[in-house]
Amino acid sequence: TSIPARPRAAAFWGGRRASGASARRAGGGSGAMVRFLSNLFNYLANVFLVETLSNSRTFQRFAITSNELMNQLLKKGEVTKSDLGEKASTFSKAFREEMTKEWRQQQQQSQRVKK
């Protein structure tokens, strides 16, 4: 028994390959096949990863732990935001009062000089 020879690519794709403008109109020849295989591989890998991770107890624990950590950080961030807002308000009020006081002193001095 002899092993049959591997078919040539041209015979596999219908005897003749498109080239030039006809290849672009037909979807790019082998480029379309590469894109198709790439998309197929990505889809199968995605399905495999989703199924594997969704059934993994370790990944579920990791997801719960990271979710709780993010919620804690968000709560701390909200507290910090409100504290920062109060501090900024207090600072701006004190700054405004100080600037007003300084401006009034400058006005008084300029009026004394004029007299």
DSSP file (Angstrom, degrees, kcal/mol; ACC not computed):
  #  RESIDUE AA STRUCTURE BP1 BP2  ACC     N-H-->O    O-->H-N    N-H-->O    O-->H-N    TCO  KAPPA ALPHA  PHI   PSI    X-CA   Y-CA   Z-CA
    1    1 A T              0   0    0      0, 0.0     2,-0.4     0, 0.0     0, 0.0   0.000 360.0 360.0 360.0 136.1    0.0    0.0    0.0
    2    2 A S        -     0   0    0      3,-0.0     3,-0.0     0, 0.0     0, 0.0  -0.857 360.0-118.0-110.7 147.4    1.3    3.4   -0.8
    3    3 A I        -     0   0    0     -2,-0.4     3,-0.1     1,-0.1     2,-0.0  -0.695  36.2-115.9 -82.5 127.8    0.4    6.6    1.0
    4    4 A P        -     0   0    0      0, 0.0    -1,-0.1     0, 0.0     2,-0.0  -0.341  34.5-102.8 -65.8 146.3   -1.4    9.0   -1.4
    5    5 A A        -     0   0    0      1,-0.1     3,-0.1    -3,-0.0    -3,-0.0  -0.330  40.5 -98.8 -66.4 147.6    0.5   12.3   -2.1
    6    6 A R        -     0   0    0      1,-0.1    -1,-0.1    -3,-0.1     2,-0.0  -0.483  45.1-109.1 -67.1 133.3   -0.7   15.4   -0.3
    7    7 A P        -     0   0    0      0, 0.0    -1,-0.1     0, 0.0     2,-0.1  -0.349  33.4-112.7 -66.7 145.6   -2.9   17.5   -2.5
    8    8 A R     >  -     0   0    0      1,-0.1     4,-2.2    -3,-0.1     5,-0.2  -0.395  23.2-114.7 -74.1 154.6   -1.4   20.7   -3.8
    9    9 A A  H  > S+     0   0    0      1,-0.2     4,-2.2     2,-0.2     6,-0.2   0.880 115.4  54.6 -59.1 -40.2   -3.0   23.9   -2.5
   10   10 A A  H  4>S+     0   0    0      1,-0.2     5,-2.9     2,-0.2    -1,-0.2   0.904 109.9  46.4 -63.2 -40.7   -4.1   24.9   -6.0
   11   11 A A  H >45S+     0   0    0      3,-0.2     3,-1.0     1,-0.2    -1,-0.2   0.873 111.3  53.0 -68.3 -35.3   -6.0   21.6   -6.4
   12   12 A F  H 3<5S+     0   0    0     -4,-2.2    -2,-0.2     1,-0.2    -1,-0.2   0.870 109.3  48.5 -67.4 -36.3   -7.5   22.0   -2.9
   13   13 A W  T 3<5S-     0   0    0     -4,-2.2     3,-0.3    -5,-0.2    -1,-0.2   0.187 136.4 -75.0 -92.9  17.1   -8.8   25.5   -3.7
   14   14 A G  T < 5S-     0   0    0     -3,-1.0    -3,-0.2     1,-0.2    -2,-0.1   0.675  75.2 -71.2 104.2  19.1  -10.4   24.6   -7.0
   15   15 A G  S   <S+     0   0    0     -5,-2.9     2,-0.4    -6,-0.2    -4,-0.2  -0.053 115.2  46.1  94.7 -35.1   -7.6   24.2   -9.4
   16   16 A R  S    S-     0   0    0     -3,-0.3     2,-0.3    -6,-0.2     0, 0.0  -0.999  70.4-136.0-147.4 140.6   -6.6   27.8   -9.8
   17   17 A R        -     0   0    0     -2,-0.4     2,-0.2     1,-0.0     6,-0.1  -0.738  24.1-119.1 -98.4 144.0   -6.0   30.7   -7.5
   18   18 A A        -     0   0    0     -2,-0.3     2,-0.3     4,-0.1    -1,-0.0  -0.521  35.2-177.8 -76.9 146.2   -7.2   34.2   -8.0
   19   19 A S    >   +     0   0    0     -2,-0.2     3,-0.9    10,-0.1     4,-0.3  -0.961  41.5   0.8-140.9 160.3   -4.6   36.9   -8.3
   20   20 A G  T 3> S-     0   0    0     -2,-0.3     4,-1.6     1,-0.2     3,-0.4  -0.371 124.8  -7.3  69.5-138.5   -4.6   40.7   -8.7
   21   21 A A  H 3> S+     0   0    0      1,-0.2     4,-2.3     2,-0.2    -1,-0.2   0.841 134.0  57.6 -64.7 -35.2   -7.9   42.6   -9.0
   22   22 A S  H <> S+     0   0    0     -3,-0.9     4,-1.7     1,-0.2    -1,-0.2   0.856 104.8  52.1 -66.3 -32.3  -10.0   39.4   -9.1
   23   23 A A  H  4>S+     0   0    0     -3,-0.4     5,-3.9    -4,-0.3     6,-0.6   0.898 109.2  49.6 -68.7 -39.6   -8.5   38.3   -5.8
   24   24 A R  H ><5S+     0   0    0     -4,-1.6     3,-1.0     3,-0.2    -2,-0.2   0.906 112.4  47.2 -65.4 -39.9   -9.4   41.6   -4.2
   25   25 A R  H 3<5S+     0   0    0     -4,-2.3    -1,-0.2     1,-0.2    -2,-0.2   0.844 110.2  53.8 -68.1 -32.4  -12.9   41.3   -5.5
   26   26 A A  T 3<5S-     0   0    0     -4,-1.7    -1,-0.2    -5,-0.2    -2,-0.2   0.411 132.2 -86.2 -85.1   2.5  -13.2   37.7   -4.3
   27   27 A G  T < 5S-     0   0    0     -3,-1.0    -3,-0.2    -4,-0.3     5,-0.2   0.606  73.8 -65.2 103.8  13.2  -12.2   38.6   -0.7
   28   28 A G    > < -     0   0    0     -5,-3.9     3,-1.8    -6,-0.2     2,-0.3   0.612  64.7-116.0  91.0  12.3   -8.4   38.5   -0.9
   29   29 A G  T >> S+     0   0    0     -6,-0.6     4,-0.9     1,-0.3     3,-0.7  -0.404  96.1   7.1  64.7-121.1   -7.7   34.8   -1.7
   30   30 A S  H 3> S+     0   0    0     -2,-0.3     4,-2.4     1,-0.2    -1,-0.3   0.733 122.2  70.3 -71.8 -21.9   -5.8   33.2    1.2
   31   31 A G  H <> S+     0   0    0     -3,-1.8     4,-2.4     1,-0.2    -1,-0.2   0.873  97.3  51.5 -61.5 -36.7   -6.2   36.3    3.4
   32   32 A A  H <> S+     0   0    0     -3,-0.7     4,-2.5     2,-0.2    -1,-0.2   0.888 109.6  49.4 -67.2 -38.1   -9.9   35.6    3.8
   33   33 A M  H  X S+     0   0    0     -4,-0.9     4,-2.8     2,-0.2     5,-0.2   0.899 110.3  50.7 -67.8 -39.5   -9.1   32.0    4.8
   34   34 A V  H  X S+     0   0    0     -4,-2.4     4,-2.6     2,-0.2    -2,-0.2   0.924 111.7  47.5 -63.8 -43.9   -6.5   33.3    7.4
   35   35 A R  H  X S+     0   0    0     -4,-2.4     4,-2.8     2,-0.2     5,-0.2   0.918 112.3  50.2 -62.1 -42.5   -9.1   35.7    8.8
   36   36 A F  H  X S+     0   0    0     -4,-2.5     4,-2.5     1,-0.2    -2,-0.2   0.941 113.2  44.9 -61.5 -47.0  -11.7   33.0    8.9
   37   37 A L  H  X S+     0   0    0     -4,-2.8     4,-2.7     2,-0.2    -1,-0.2   0.882 112.9  51.8 -65.4 -37.3   -9.4   30.6   10.7
   38   38 A S  H  X S+     0   0    0     -4,-2.6     4,-2.6    -5,-0.2    -2,-0.2   0.933 111.9  45.8 -63.5 -46.1   -8.2   33.4   13.1
   39   39 A N  H  X S+     0   0    0     -4,-2.8     4,-2.4     2,-0.2    -2,-0.2   0.898 113.1  50.4 -63.9 -40.0  -11.8   34.2   14.0
   40   40 A L  H  X S+     0   0    0     -4,-2.5     4,-2.6    -5,-0.2     5,-0.2   0.933 111.8  47.3 -63.0 -46.4  -12.7   30.6   14.4
   41   41 A F  H  X S+     0   0    0     -4,-2.7     4,-2.8     1,-0.2     5,-0.2   0.921 112.3  49.9 -61.9 -44.3   -9.7   30.0   16.7
   42   42 A N  H  X S+     0   0    0     -4,-2.6     4,-2.3     1,-0.2    -1,-0.2   0.900 111.6  48.8 -61.3 -40.8  -10.6   33.1   18.7
   43   43 A Y  H  X S+     0   0    0     -4,-2.4     4,-2.6     2,-0.2    -2,-0.2   0.938 113.5  45.5 -64.1 -47.2  -14.2   32.0   19.1
   44   44 A L  H  X S+     0   0    0     -4,-2.6     4,-2.5     1,-0.2    -2,-0.2   0.902 114.0  49.0 -65.3 -40.5  -13.2   28.5   20.2
   45   45 A A  H  X S+     0   0    0     -4,-2.8     4,-2.8    -5,-0.2     5,-0.2   0.905 111.6  50.2 -64.4 -40.6  -10.6   29.8   22.7
   46   46 A N  H  X S+     0   0    0     -4,-2.3     4,-2.7    -5,-0.2     5,-0.2   0.930 111.8  46.7 -63.1 -46.0  -13.1   32.3   24.1
   47   47 A V  H  X S+     0   0    0     -4,-2.6     4,-2.5     2,-0.2     5,-0.2   0.928 114.0  48.5 -61.6 -45.0  -15.7   29.6   24.6
   48   48 A F  H  X S+     0   0    0     -4,-2.5     4,-2.6    -5,-0.2     5,-0.2   0.930 113.7  46.1 -61.7 -46.7  -13.2   27.3   26.2
   49   49 A L  H  X S+     0   0    0     -4,-2.8     4,-3.0     2,-0.2     5,-0.3   0.914 113.4  48.6 -64.5 -42.8  -11.9   30.0   28.5
   50   50 A V  H  X S+     0   0    0     -4,-2.7     4,-2.5    -5,-0.2    -2,-0.2   0.941 115.0  44.6 -63.7 -46.2  -15.3   31.1   29.6
   51   51 A E  H  X S+     0   0    0     -4,-2.5     4,-1.2    -5,-0.2    -2,-0.2   0.922 116.4  46.4 -63.5 -44.0  -16.5   27.6   30.3
   52   52 A T  H  < S+     0   0    0     -4,-2.6     4,-0.3    -5,-0.2     3,-0.2   0.931 116.5  43.2 -65.4 -46.8  -13.3   26.7   32.1
   53   53 A L  H >< S+     0   0    0     -4,-3.0     3,-1.0     1,-0.2    -1,-0.2   0.867 110.2  55.4 -70.2 -36.1  -13.2   29.8   34.2
   54   54 A S  H 3< S+     0   0    0     -4,-2.5    -1,-0.2    -5,-0.3    -2,-0.2   0.790 112.0  44.3 -68.8 -24.5  -16.9   29.8   35.0
   55   55 A N  T 3< S+     0   0    0     -4,-1.2     2,-0.6    -3,-0.2    -1,-0.2   0.428  91.7 102.9 -95.4   0.1  -16.6   26.3   36.4
   56   56 A S    <>  -     0   0    0     -3,-1.0     4,-2.0    -4,-0.3     5,-0.1  -0.750  55.7-160.4 -90.8 121.1  -13.4   27.0   38.4
   57   57 A R  H  > S+     0   0    0     -2,-0.6     4,-2.5     2,-0.2     5,-0.2   0.870  93.4  55.3 -63.8 -37.7  -13.8   27.4   42.2
   58   58 A T  H  > S+     0   0    0      1,-0.2     4,-2.4     2,-0.2    -1,-0.2   0.927 108.9  46.1 -62.7 -45.3  -10.5   29.2   42.4
   59   59 A F  H  > S+     0   0    0      2,-0.2     4,-2.7     1,-0.2    -1,-0.2   0.885 110.9  53.4 -66.3 -37.4  -11.5   31.8   39.7
   60   60 A Q  H  X S+     0   0    0     -4,-2.0     4,-2.3     2,-0.2    -2,-0.2   0.916 110.1  47.5 -63.1 -42.2  -14.8   32.3   41.4
   61   61 A R  H  X S+     0   0    0     -4,-2.5     4,-2.7     2,-0.2     5,-0.2   0.918 112.2  50.3 -62.8 -42.9  -13.1   33.0   44.8
   62   62 A F  H  X S+     0   0    0     -4,-2.4     4,-2.7     1,-0.2     5,-0.2   0.917 110.4  49.5 -60.4 -43.9  -10.7   35.4   43.0
   63   63 A A  H  X S+     0   0    0     -4,-2.7     4,-2.0     2,-0.2    -2,-0.2   0.908 113.1  46.0 -63.7 -42.6  -13.6   37.2   41.4
   64   64 A I  H  X S+     0   0    0     -4,-2.3     4,-2.4     2,-0.2    -2,-0.2   0.926 114.2  48.1 -66.3 -44.6  -15.5   37.6   44.7
   65   65 A T  H  X S+     0   0    0     -4,-2.7     4,-2.3     1,-0.2    -2,-0.2   0.926 113.3  46.5 -62.6 -45.7  -12.4   38.7   46.5
   66   66 A S  H  X S+     0   0    0     -4,-2.7     4,-2.3    -5,-0.2    -1,-0.2   0.864 111.5  52.5 -67.3 -34.2  -11.5   41.3   43.9
   67   67 A N  H  X S+     0   0    0     -4,-2.0     4,-2.3    -5,-0.2    -1,-0.2   0.925 110.4  47.3 -65.6 -44.3  -15.0   42.6   43.7
   68   68 A E  H  X S+     0   0    0     -4,-2.4     4,-2.2     1,-0.2    -2,-0.2   0.906 111.9  50.9 -63.4 -40.9  -15.1   43.1   47.5
   69   69 A L  H  X S+     0   0    0     -4,-2.3     4,-2.4     1,-0.2    -2,-0.2   0.915 110.1  49.2 -62.7 -43.6  -11.8   44.8   47.4
   70   70 A M  H  X S+     0   0    0     -4,-2.3     4,-2.4     1,-0.2    -1,-0.2   0.899 110.1  51.3 -64.0 -40.2  -12.9   47.2   44.6
   71   71 A N  H  X S+     0   0    0     -4,-2.3     4,-2.2     2,-0.2    -1,-0.2   0.906 110.2  49.4 -63.5 -40.8  -16.1   48.0   46.5
   72   72 A Q  H  X S+     0   0    0     -4,-2.2     4,-2.3     2,-0.2    -2,-0.2   0.918 111.6  48.9 -63.1 -43.1  -14.0   48.9   49.6
   73   73 A L  H  X S+     0   0    0     -4,-2.4     4,-2.3     1,-0.2    -2,-0.2   0.889 110.3  51.3 -64.5 -38.7  -11.7   51.1   47.6
   74   74 A L  H  X S+     0   0    0     -4,-2.4     4,-2.2     2,-0.2    -1,-0.2   0.902 109.5  50.0 -65.0 -40.4  -14.7   52.9   46.0
   75   75 A K  H  X S+     0   0    0     -4,-2.2     4,-2.0     2,-0.2    -2,-0.2   0.917 111.5  48.2 -64.1 -42.0  -16.2   53.5   49.5
   76   76 A K  H  X S+     0   0    0     -4,-2.3     4,-2.4     1,-0.2    -1,-0.2   0.882 110.2  53.2 -63.7 -37.4  -12.9   54.9   50.7
   77   77 A G  H  X S+     0   0    0     -4,-2.3     4,-2.4     2,-0.2    -2,-0.2   0.881 107.1  51.0 -64.9 -38.6  -12.7   57.0   47.6
   78   78 A E  H  X S+     0   0    0     -4,-2.2     4,-2.4     2,-0.2    -2,-0.2   0.910 110.9  48.3 -65.7 -41.5  -16.2   58.5   48.2
   79   79 A V  H  X S+     0   0    0     -4,-2.0     4,-2.6     1,-0.2     5,-0.2   0.927 112.8  48.5 -63.1 -44.0  -15.2   59.4   51.8
   80   80 A T  H  X S+     0   0    0     -4,-2.4     4,-2.9     1,-0.2    -2,-0.2   0.888 109.5  53.3 -63.9 -39.3  -12.1   61.0   50.5
   81   81 A K  H  X S+     0   0    0     -4,-2.4     4,-2.4     2,-0.2    -1,-0.2   0.935 111.3  44.8 -61.1 -46.7  -14.0   62.9   47.9
   82   82 A S  H  X S+     0   0    0     -4,-2.4     4,-2.2     2,-0.2    -2,-0.2   0.912 115.1  47.8 -67.0 -41.0  -16.4   64.3   50.4
   83   83 A D  H  X S+     0   0    0     -4,-2.6     4,-2.6     1,-0.2    -2,-0.2   0.919 112.5  49.7 -62.4 -42.8  -13.6   65.2   52.8
   84   84 A L  H  X S+     0   0    0     -4,-2.9     4,-2.7    -5,-0.2    -2,-0.2   0.890 109.3  51.9 -64.1 -39.4  -11.6   66.8   50.0
   85   85 A G  H  X S+     0   0    0     -4,-2.4     4,-2.2     2,-0.2    -1,-0.2   0.914 111.2  46.9 -62.7 -43.4  -14.7   68.8   49.0
   86   86 A E  H  X S+     0   0    0     -4,-2.2     4,-2.5     2,-0.2    -2,-0.2   0.918 113.8  48.0 -64.8 -43.5  -15.1   70.1   52.5
   87   87 A K  H  X S+     0   0    0     -4,-2.6     4,-2.7     1,-0.2    -2,-0.2   0.899 111.7  49.7 -64.7 -40.3  -11.4   71.0   52.8
   88   88 A A  H  X S+     0   0    0     -4,-2.7     4,-2.7     2,-0.2    -1,-0.2   0.899 111.2  49.7 -65.6 -39.6  -11.4   72.7   49.5
   89   89 A S  H  X S+     0   0    0     -4,-2.2     4,-2.2     2,-0.2    -2,-0.2   0.927 112.5  46.9 -63.9 -44.7  -14.5   74.7   50.5
   90   90 A T  H  X S+     0   0    0     -4,-2.5     4,-2.4     2,-0.2    -2,-0.2   0.913 113.9  48.6 -62.8 -43.4  -12.9   75.7   53.8
   91   91 A F  H  X S+     0   0    0     -4,-2.7     4,-2.9     2,-0.2     5,-0.2   0.929 111.4  48.5 -63.3 -46.2   -9.7   76.6   52.0
   92   92 A S  H  X S+     0   0    0     -4,-2.7     4,-2.5     1,-0.2    -1,-0.2   0.882 112.0  49.9 -65.1 -36.6  -11.4   78.7   49.4
   93   93 A K  H  X S+     0   0    0     -4,-2.2     4,-2.4    -5,-0.2    -1,-0.2   0.938 113.8  44.6 -65.0 -46.5  -13.4   80.6   52.0
   94   94 A A  H  X S+     0   0    0     -4,-2.4     4,-2.4     2,-0.2    -2,-0.2   0.897 114.3  50.1 -64.6 -40.3  -10.3   81.3   54.1
   95   95 A F  H  X S+     0   0    0     -4,-2.9     4,-2.7     2,-0.2     5,-0.2   0.925 111.0  48.8 -63.4 -45.3   -8.4   82.4   50.9
   96   96 A R  H  X S+     0   0    0     -4,-2.5     4,-2.6    -5,-0.2    -2,-0.2   0.920 112.3  48.4 -61.1 -45.1  -11.2   84.7   49.8
   97   97 A E  H  X S+     0   0    0     -4,-2.4     4,-2.5     2,-0.2    -1,-0.2   0.913 112.9  48.1 -62.1 -43.0  -11.4   86.3   53.3
   98   98 A E  H  X S+     0   0    0     -4,-2.4     4,-2.4     2,-0.2    -2,-0.2   0.909 112.9  47.6 -64.8 -42.8   -7.7   86.8   53.4
   99   99 A M  H  X S+     0   0    0     -4,-2.7     4,-2.6     2,-0.2    -2,-0.2   0.898 111.9  50.1 -66.5 -39.6   -7.6   88.3   49.9
  100  100 A T  H  X S+     0   0    0     -4,-2.6     4,-2.5    -5,-0.2    -2,-0.2   0.927 111.3  49.1 -62.7 -44.5  -10.5   90.6   50.7
  101  101 A K  H  X S+     0   0    0     -4,-2.5     4,-2.0     1,-0.2    -2,-0.2   0.919 112.6  47.5 -60.0 -45.3   -8.8   91.7   53.9
  102  102 A E  H  X S+     0   0    0     -4,-2.4     4,-2.1     2,-0.2    -2,-0.2   0.893 111.0  51.3 -64.2 -41.0   -5.5   92.4   52.0
  103  103 A W  H  X S+     0   0    0     -4,-2.6     4,-2.4     2,-0.2    -2,-0.2   0.914 109.0  50.6 -62.9 -44.0   -7.3   94.3   49.2
  104  104 A R  H  X S+     0   0    0     -4,-2.5     4,-2.5     1,-0.2    -1,-0.2   0.897 109.6  50.9 -61.9 -40.3   -9.1   96.5   51.8
  105  105 A Q  H  X S+     0   0    0     -4,-2.0     4,-2.2     2,-0.2    -1,-0.2   0.906 110.4  49.2 -63.7 -40.6   -5.7   97.3   53.4
  106  106 A Q  H  X S+     0   0    0     -4,-2.1     4,-2.3     2,-0.2    -2,-0.2   0.899 111.0  50.1 -64.6 -40.3   -4.2   98.2   50.1
  107  107 A Q  H  X S+     0   0    0     -4,-2.4     4,-2.0     2,-0.2    -2,-0.2   0.921 110.5  49.5 -63.8 -43.5   -7.2  100.4   49.3
  108  108 A Q  H  X S+     0   0    0     -4,-2.5     4,-2.0     1,-0.2    -2,-0.2   0.902 111.6  49.1 -62.3 -41.9   -6.9  102.2   52.7
  109  109 A Q  H  X S+     0   0    0     -4,-2.2     4,-2.0     1,-0.2    -1,-0.2   0.907 110.2  50.1 -65.8 -41.3   -3.1  102.8   52.2
  110  110 A S  H  X S+     0   0    0     -4,-2.3     4,-1.7     1,-0.2    -1,-0.2   0.861 110.2  50.8 -66.7 -34.1   -3.7  104.2   48.7
  111  111 A Q  H  X S+     0   0    0     -4,-2.0     4,-1.4     2,-0.2    -1,-0.2   0.872 109.2  51.1 -70.5 -36.0   -6.4  106.6   50.1
  112  112 A R  H  < S+     0   0    0     -4,-2.0    -2,-0.2     1,-0.2    -1,-0.2   0.883 109.2  51.0 -66.1 -38.2   -4.0  107.7   52.8
  113  113 A V  H  < S+     0   0    0     -4,-2.0    -1,-0.2     1,-0.2    -2,-0.2   0.892 108.3  52.3 -66.3 -39.3   -1.3  108.4   50.3
  114  114 A K  H  <        0   0    0     -4,-1.7    -1,-0.2     1,-0.3    -2,-0.2   0.823 360.0 360.0 -66.9 -32.0   -3.7  110.5   48.1
  115  115 A K     <        0   0    0     -4,-1.4    -1,-0.3    -5,-0.1    -2,-0.2   0.494 360.0 360.0 -77.0 360.0   -4.7  112.7   51.1
